[in-house]
Amino acid sequence: MAVLGIDLGGTKLLIGVFSESGELSYKEKADLENRQGAEVGAFITQKINALQTEWQQKGDRISAAGIAVPGIINPESGIVWAPNIPGWEAYPLLNELKQNCNSISITIDNDRSCSLLGEIWKGNARQCRNVIFLTIGTGIGAGIMANGNIINGAQGISGAIGWMALTTPFRDAYTSCGCFEQHASGEGIAKSARELLQSEKITTSLLSRIPLKDIKARHVFNAYSYGDPAAIKIIRQCIQYWGMATANLVSLLNPEKIIFGGGVFGPALQFLPEIIEEARQWAQPVSIKHTKFEPSALGNEACLYGAAHLALKNK
Amino acid sequence: MAVLGIDLGGTKLLIGVFSESGELSYKEKADLENRQGAEVGAFITQKINALQTEWQQKGDRISAAGIAVPGIINPESGIVWAPNIPGWEAYPLLNELKQNCNSISITIDNDRSCSLLGEIWKGNARQCRNVIFLTIGTGIGAGIMANGNIINGAQGISGAIGWMALTTPFRDAYTSCGCFEQHASGEGIAKSARELLQSEKITTSLLSRIPLKDIKARHVFNAYSYGDPAAIKIIRQCIQYWGMATANLVSLLNPEKIIFGGGVFGPALQFLPEIIEEARQWAQPVSIKHTKFEPSALGNEACLYGAAHLALKNK
């Protein structure tokens, strides 16, 4: 018996076949190739059915699939809103897969919860009952476990920490993505760099060698490593916001551990001691004394493992 | 059969006798009269035993007591840290009461959770599974229910939202009480008034008629009602912080309802529409569209009812 873990992103699909005992035995990555709406659902169906046939031919059986989705899932209807997948404003993913994937149990959950589930199952959150996985990539999200339960919220939208208000005054730019995400996501780092280079007319930064519109977070991290003053200024600001958001999670939820993952953590892991120092300034002092801070153990496979764990629970 | 609900504050004890069906049949308020440390424990014991005897003489029986404590309770040992009660840095309240109150079941919990429990039981949080009670009084705290469970955190310190980081840069004043509490608690309102009057040398405000050290939040609300510009400025700032903190709760936990209580809400309830408007700017937009905002139904008895509910569950 085997199960599938599927991590759906805005541009790609990561699929893993896991044994009953939880070992990853096969992995593939498939590009969505600009598929939209129902095409994406059909593509997932096709991948599931192909792997199911393949495993049958080997004399094995795939009995369940768990799918991590980058968006909001209505817990009752299984209808998905995923802003990064065109045409998924209200896509009936669960029904589509249930109808078109025979004799296989289907479970879907959001990517924030799945990444956390992965770390709880096989990573740095094992044995934790109060733990948060803070994902900082292109966007920002948090998976939250409290008192041993994954927290979904009333509409399954909990963990939208990219919207955390961290500084005054309100800026119009926050309207589309939230204050924390505007300043300290991967996209936020790139935006801050573009803004800084433009507003201060800096021409001597390593970053000014790149066309403004092409600047990415990785360029800022790279320039930082060469001691570039503009990059240092941007990263310092991010450290402050990462620290403040971390402090707010600690004060509000008193977790035993916060795990940092996503594409930015990654390169930003080098700043973890400074982020913790910043957080200590702001947080409830007794609470933060007890909190551990760790990088993700599973990296960009955390979500895949979490999706597989969903499947194993419903196999 | 009856149970006791006890709401311990920094200066007083509120005690209620509740019937098995949850009706409040008797209430008394007792001043702590500067008692400290073990004296406070002895005072609670004495009150419990006196009421137990009294009810016995009536042919009834008090079988359980729930005590709400203004601080942090170690969930395993029942040892309490309560900053507003001198000598309660590590006070073994649960053991003291268990040893000295015979044939009565004792349960303790923090005041944040108890206020929420009260509203869930008899107030505006009935039927809710994802709900937050935001208490803004002298200090600030939040009771959190998520997925139908009260969230305690790893050390029982969750809900310390007075420490929420809401604006940059960090100020030394935040070290003792947290950023949100510094700006927008009852004490924070008074501090802001004193600061404003001093720093801007305002002499024409209604508030400048009161000796600086005697200014309380209620004076600011009162001056506001007369259109006093200094008071308006302070209250406007509070509305922003109350809105930002509300938004952060919505984005992070996606509650169906947030309930506002405590001494400040109270007079600040008149600003609820503006607080919601401020919160809408910052919060995850889908989430806040679904959130309801209501005042506490039980007012300053929410915590007492919650304590009684604890007792009833363990009678």
Interface residues (C-beta under 8 A of the other chain):
Chain A: I72 W81 R129 N130 A142 I144 A146 N147 N149 I150 I151 N152 G153 A154 Q155 G156 I157 S158 G159 A160 I161 G162 W163 M164 A165 L166 T167 T168 F170 Y174 T175 G178 C179 Q240 M244 A245 A247 N248 L249 S251 L252 L253 N254 P255 E256 Q281 W282 A283 Q284 V286 S287 H290 T291
Chain B: I72 W81 R129 N130 A142 I144 A146 N147 N149 I150 I151 N152 G153 A154 Q155 G156 I157 S158 G159 A160 I161 G162 W163 M164 A165 L166 T167 T168 F170 Y174 T175 G178 C179 Q240 M244 A245 A247 N248 L249 S251 L252 L253 N254 P255 E256 Q281 W282 A283 Q284 V286 S287 H290 T291
